[in-house]
Amino acid sequence: MIELGIGEHDPVESVMLHVRGGEDDGLPVIFRIFRVLGCRPFGCSTGELLAGDAQAGWNAFQSFRDRTIASDSLGEPQGNCIG
């Protein structure tokens, strides 16, 4: 699922995509949205612009998320928040 956050100002100055789920088919949609908007996506967890090889970063995030969820279910500390 991809949720769009555009804020309250008109005209819109920025767009935030909140990507949820475990599927790998979200990245092509994200890149398509930003192509139409004429800009490039920025990865909040990496602090860098996303490139065509962003799949590796997405997979790394999924692994981090899965480990965090697993440790939380064991009652262990979750660590730092990423955004």
C-alpha positions as a printed NumPy array, in Angstrom:
array([[  0.   ,   0.   ,   0.   ],
       [  1.24 ,   3.494,  -0.819],
       [ -0.216,   6.451,   1.06 ],
       [  0.349,   9.973,  -0.278],
       [  0.956,  12.837,   2.129],
       [  0.769,  16.262,   0.508],
       [  0.344,  18.566,   3.505],
       [ -2.145,  21.402,   3.824],
       [ -0.579,  24.137,   1.687],
       [ -1.655,  25.14 ,  -1.815],
       [  0.313,  24.885,  -3.984],
       [  1.791,  21.583,  -2.836],
       [  5.486,  21.949,  -2.024],
       [  6.332,  18.335,  -1.279],
       [  4.906,  14.833,  -1.46 ],
       [  5.597,  12.084,   1.067],
       [  4.945,   8.487,   0.093],
       [  4.383,   6.101,   2.985],
       [  5.065,   2.629,   1.619],
       [  3.733,  -0.307,   3.594],
       [  3.734,  -3.998,   2.912],
       [  6.141,  -6.71 ,   1.988],
       [  5.824,  -6.887,  -1.752],
       [  8.624,  -5.986,  -4.136],
       [  6.384,  -4.447,  -6.794],
       [  6.104,  -1.035,  -5.081],
       [  9.334,   0.474,  -6.4  ],
       [  8.279,   0.635, -10.059],
       [  5.089,   2.413,  -8.977],
       [  7.073,   4.881,  -6.856],
       [  9.43 ,   5.683,  -9.722],
       [  6.485,   6.072, -12.108],
       [  4.756,   8.54 ,  -9.745],
       [  7.897,  10.651,  -9.432],
       [  8.549,  10.571, -13.198],
       [  5.066,  11.989, -13.755],
       [  5.703,  14.648, -11.089],
       [  9.053,  15.51 , -12.673],
       [ 11.148,  14.903,  -9.587],
       [ 13.226,  12.189,  -7.907],
       [ 12.339,  10.149,  -4.828],
       [ 14.326,  10.638,  -1.622],
       [ 14.748,   7.719,   0.788],
       [ 14.091,   8.864,   4.361],
       [ 15.87 ,   5.853,   5.849],
       [ 19.027,   6.378,   3.748],
       [ 19.019,  10.157,   3.441],
       [ 19.797,   9.836,  -0.266],
       [ 17.994,  10.133,  -3.569],
       [ 16.715,   6.771,  -4.764],
       [ 18.233,   5.399,  -7.936],
       [ 17.218,   2.59 , -10.245],
       [ 19.068,   0.139,  -7.986],
       [ 16.867,   0.994,  -4.979],
       [ 15.677,  -2.621,  -4.79 ],
       [ 18.705,  -3.552,  -2.652],
       [ 17.864,  -0.775,  -0.184],
       [ 14.214,  -1.859,  -0.074],
       [ 15.262,  -5.441,   0.645],
       [ 17.638,  -4.255,   3.395],
       [ 14.832,  -2.227,   4.97 ],
       [ 12.502,  -5.243,   4.85 ],
       [ 15.139,  -7.35 ,   6.649],
       [ 15.61 ,  -4.637,   9.288],
       [ 11.84 ,  -4.344,   9.737],
       [ 11.399,  -8.097,  10.076],
       [ 14.182,  -8.339,  12.679],
       [ 12.705,  -5.406,  14.606],
       [  9.231,  -6.902,  14.608],
       [ 10.595, -10.289,  15.664],
       [ 12.633,  -8.817,  18.535],
       [  9.662,  -6.705,  19.649],
       [  7.443,  -9.771,  19.818],
       [ 10.042, -11.326,  22.15 ],
       [  9.804,  -8.32 ,  24.434],
       [ 13.27 ,  -7.031,  23.556],
       [ 14.038,  -3.349,  22.897],
       [ 13.254,  -2.182,  19.384],
       [ 16.221,   0.162,  18.978],
       [ 16.173,   3.439,  17.103],
       [ 13.259,   4.712,  15.085],
       [ 13.832,   5.334,  11.38 ],
       [ 11.796,   7.586,   9.189]])
